[in-house]
Amino acid sequence: MTTGRKTRLPDVLRRAALLLALLPALGAGPAWAGFDLDALMALLAQRQSGEARFTEERTVSTLDSTLQSSGRLSFRAPDQFARYTEEPRPEAMEVQGNSVVLRRGTRTRTMALDAIPELAALADAMRGTLGGDAQVLRRHFHTAVSGAPARWVLLLTPIDTRLARSVRQIEIAGTRSDVRSVDLQLTGGDRSLMLVTPLAAPATTAPVR
């Protein structure tokens, strides 16, 4: 019996730690009962552009170790989003409207997003969230919001059956108008967890009097 209690103790500690982490998000309980998708989108729409650093850890079922990458993200409402990977090798993806430009080394490829519905849906998941556009998100996903403005979670599950064959869900978490993590979970067990650190806007220089 002693061995059984020792085996279960780490699980108890993990659950306790998870509960403590969730307490700030729960806030005063009923006070945040009205915090839904529209409320979250209004919060996010306050920021119409921004840049951030990211680190990403990808888990691939066929590999023994995870894949690490890092770089920079850029967004400008309503439809511009770019990801510039710096490590382990330079790559870029720039999305504007219905066009996506992919760069790797000296190679550049330009495509129409609607030619690749899965990529279009994933691009809209980011653009719709960052721009606070609920209509864009509802075009491709069922949505569920939990938490409070101080700490929220947006869960996206694909509506389209073709996208659902590859993407199980996307979990986006943040604080107020900042996205802090994007957890992409694929149906085959592969996963991509991206942690985001927003960059402060450059300070404006005071006029010389």
N, C-alpha and C positions, 0 to 999 in steps of 0.2 A: 504493500500500500504506500509505503514511503516513496518508492520509486515512481509510482503513478503521480503523486503530488508534485514531485520535482519535475516531471515531464510537462505537467500542465501549467506550472508557474510562469514560464516565459509567455505563454498565450495570455494569461491573466494580465501580466504587465503590459503586453502590447495593446490589449483592449483598453486598459486604464489610460495609457498614453494617448490612444486614439480619441478617447472621450475627452481628455483634457484639451487636446488640440481642437476639438470641435466646439468647445464651450464658447470661445469668443464669437464664433459664427452664429451661435444660437441667439445671442443677445438676450433680449427680454422676452423671448418666446412670442406671445400673441402680438407684440408690437410690430413684428416683421411678417405677420401672416399675409399681408398684401404684397410682399416682395415677389413678383412674378417676372415673366419674360419681358413684358412691356416696361416694368420698372427698371429692370437691369439694362435694357436697351437705351432707355433715357439716360441712365448713368453713364454708359459707355459712349453715347453720342456726344457727350460734352467735350470729348477729345477727338478732334478731326484729323490729327496727324501725330506722328511720333516715331521715335527710333528706339531700339532696344538691343541689348546683347542677349545671345542665347547659348545654352549648352544642351546637347541632345544625347540621349543614350538609347540606342536601338537594340532590341533583343530579337534575334533571328533564330527560329527553331532549328535550323540546320547548322548553326555555328555554336561552338562551345563558349565563346566569350562575346561580350557586348561590343557594339561599335560606338565610338565616341566622336562627336563633332562639335564645333562651336563656330560662332560668327555673329552676324548682325542682321536685324530685321528692320524694315522700313515700311510705313503705311501712310497713305494720304487718302482721305475720304473723297469720293465715295467708292472708288474701285481700283486704287493702286496699292499693290502689295509686293514687296520684294524680300527675298531671303538670300543673303550673301554668306556662303560657307567659307571660312578661312582655314580651318583645320578639320581633317588631316590634309586636305588639298582644296585649292580654290574652286568653287562652283557658284553659280548664280541662277536664281529663278526670279524673273520680273514679270508680274501680272498687271495688265492695265486693260480695263474693259474686257473684251473677248479675246485678247491676245496674250500669249505667254511666250517669253523669250528665255531659253535655257542656254547657259554658257558653261563649258568645261574646258579648261586650258585654252587652246586657240580655236576651239570649235564653238559655233553659235547656231542655234536652231530656233526658228520662230514658227509657232503653231497657233491655230484657232482653238480656244478653249472648248467650244461646243463640239469639236471633233473628238474630244476625249472626255466624255461625260463624268467619269470618276474624278479626273483631275479638276474639272470645273466645279464639282460639288465640294471638294476639299478646299479649293481656293475660296469659294463662297463661304465656307465655314469660318475661315479666317477673316475675310473682308466683312462679312455680315456681323461677326462678333465685334471686331475692332471698330467698325463704323456705327454700331448700335442699330443695325437694320434688321428688324425681326422678319420682314417680308422675305428677304434674301435667305435667311435661315430656314423659314418654313417651306421654302421652295423645294428643299432637299431633305429636311430632317424633321423628325418628331423632337420636341424640345421639352426639357424639364429643368427647372431652376430651384436651387435650395440655398439656404444660408441667409445672409443679410448683406447690406452694402459694404460693410467692413470686411467681409470674407464670404465670397459666393462661389457656387459651382454651377456650371451650365453643362448639361448632358445632352448630346446630340446622337440620335440613332437614325440610320438611313431609312428614308421612305421608299426610294427606288430599289426594286429587287436586285437589279444588276450591281448597284453599289453595295448592297447588303451582302452580296456573296463574298466581298473582300474586306469590307469595313464593318466591324461589330459595333463600335461606338467611338465617339470622340468626347473626352471630358476636358472642359476648359475651366480653369479656376483663376480667381483674381481677387484683388482688393480694390474696392471703389472703381475708378475708371481705368485701372491697370490690369492687363492680362498677365498672370504670373506663371502659368503652366498650361501645356497642351499635351494631353495623354491620348494618343491615337492607338486603338486596339484593333487588330485585324482578326479575321475569323480563324485563321490558321494558327493562332497563338503568338504571332509576331507582334511586337509592340514598339512604339516610339514615344519616349517621354522627353518633352522639351521644356526646360526651365527658362523663364524669361526675366531679364532685369531691365526695366525701363531706363532710358537715358534721359537726364534732365535737359530741358530745352536750354539753349545757350542764353546766358543772361544778356539783356540789352544794355548797351552803354548809356549812361546818363548824359544828357546834353550838357555841354560846357557852357557855363554862364559867365 
